[in-house]
Amino acid sequence: MRTILTPAAVPDAALDELKSWLAISTTGNDTTLSALIGSALQICEGFTGQMLLEADCEEILPARPGRWLALSTRPVQAVVSAEGIPAEGARFALASSAYALELDADGSARFRLIRQGAAGRVAIGFTAGLASEWSDLPEALRHGVIRLAAYLYRERDNGDRGAPPAAVAALWRPWRRQRLL
């Protein structure tokens, strides 16, 4: 279960790109357009299996000593904390000798508990995302987000259309990461 502790804000540059794409020059719809960009970013994350903009996150994993457990969020940039969560009482920091971490080149991360102690679950704090800034995202991902947000804006009165339009999916497909279960 992932929780985004510090979400990435919708960048002003993304809002400017969307307004340019839609030929909107006023500020009256900025709140709506920003929300649509946020939705498009989430849809892109779901489609590609990767978080686009860096955010501080936390995942709760079961305490299973000796077993490697994968974090579901990708790409992980850095793991910043590991805390034990007992059945009762407050969280506690795990000693660095009580666990092992692996960050892979593809952005995946794995955690292994060596000594469980009183922990029934473990909270892993980390930073994840492909880029820290909107402008650092690959152009195909950025353009797909803008096109999807524009599509959602234009189709706002027609109800949910389901999957992203084919042109958007084509832009995102090279970035798609799938896992075998």
N, C-alpha and C positions, 0 to 999 in steps of 0.2 A: 504494500500500500504506500503510494508516494504522496507526499504533501509538499507543495511548493511554499517555502517559507518566505522568500523574497522574490516575487515574480518580476520578470522583466517588464518594464513599462513599454507601452506602444510608442515607438519612436516618432518624433515629429517628422523625420524624413519620410517615414512610411506613409503618414497622413498626407504629406505634401505630394508624394508620388500618386497616391490614390485619387486625390482631388484633381491632379493634373490629368490622370487617365479618364476621369469622369467629366472633365471640363467644368469643375466647380470652383468658383473663385471666392465664395462667401464663407463665413465661419459658422453659419447657422446649423449645419449638419455635422460639425466636427465630432461631437460626442457620439453620434450614431456611427459615423465612419470609423472612429477609433475602436468602437465595440466590434464592428465588422472585421477590422484588421485583427483584433484579438481572437475572434472566432476563426478566422482564416488561418492564423498561426496555430491554433489548437487542431484544426482539421489537418493541416500539413504535418504536424507532429504525429497525429494518429496514422496518417497515410505512410509517412516515411519511417516511422518508428524512432525518430530522433527529435530531441528538443532543439529548437532553432536558436533562440537567444538565451544567453547564460542567465541562470537563476539559481538561487540557493534552495536546495531541496533536502528532504529527509525521507527515507524509506524505513519501514518497520519490518524486520525479518524475525522468523522464529529462532529461538536459541537452540541450535542443533550442533553440538560440538563435533568437530571432525569432518563435517560436510561443507563443501563449497556451495554457497548460495549466490546466485547472480542478482545484481540490482536490475530492475526492469527499465530504468531510465538510461538513455544513451544520448550523446556521448558524455561520459563523466570526465570532467577536467581535473578535479581534485577531491579527495575525501578529507573532510575537515574534522570529523568527530565520530566516535563510536561510544554509545552509551548502553548500559544494561537497563532493562525495564523489569523490575520484579513484579510479582503478582500483587503485592501490596507495598506501598511506600514510594519514595521518590526515585527518580532515575539516578544512575551513578556512572561516572566515566569509567570505561574499561581501560585497564592497563595495556600498554602497547604489546606486552608479552602475552596477553590473553586472546589475541586475535591476529589474523593475517589478512592482508588485502592484496589484490592483484588488479592492476589497470592494464588493459590490453590496448594495442594500437588501434583497434577498431572502435574504441570508445566504451567498450563494455567494462564492467567492474565486477569482481567477485570478492566475497567476504567469507572467511572461515573462522568460526569460534574455536579457540583452543581450550580455554577454561571457562566454563559457564558461570560458576559462582551462583549468585542468587537470581541471575537474569532468566526470566521466562521468555523474553523477547529482546531484540536488540534494535536500537535506533541508529542508523547510519546517516550522518550529515555530510552533504557533498555539494559541489558546484557542477552543474551540467549545462551543456549547450554547445552548438556548433560555433557560435561567434558571440563576442561580447557587444558588438555594435551592429546595427542594421546594415550599414554599408559594408561590413565584413562578410556578410552572408553571400554564398554563391548567387550569381545573378539569376539563374533559373529558379531557385527557391524564392528569392525576393519577388521576381516577376509573377510567379505562380500565386503567391500570397496576394499580391495586388489584384491580379485578374480574378481570383476567387472572391475577394472582398467586393470588387466592382460587380461581379455576377450576383452576389448576395444582395447588394444594394438595389440593383435593377429588378431582381426577382422577389423583393421583400413582400410584395402583396400577393404573390402567386403560391405561397406555401413552400414547404420543404421539398427540394428536388432530389435529396439523397446524396449520392456520390458526387465528388467534384466533377466539373465538366471535363471532357476528354482532353482538351487543350491544356488544362491545368495539370491533370494527371500525367500527361506526357512530359511536362516540365519537371515534375517531381520524381517520376519513375526511376531515373538513374541514382537518386539518393535514397531509395527505399531499402530498408533493412528488415529482413524477416528472420524469425527464429524458428527453429524446429523444437517442438515440445517433446 
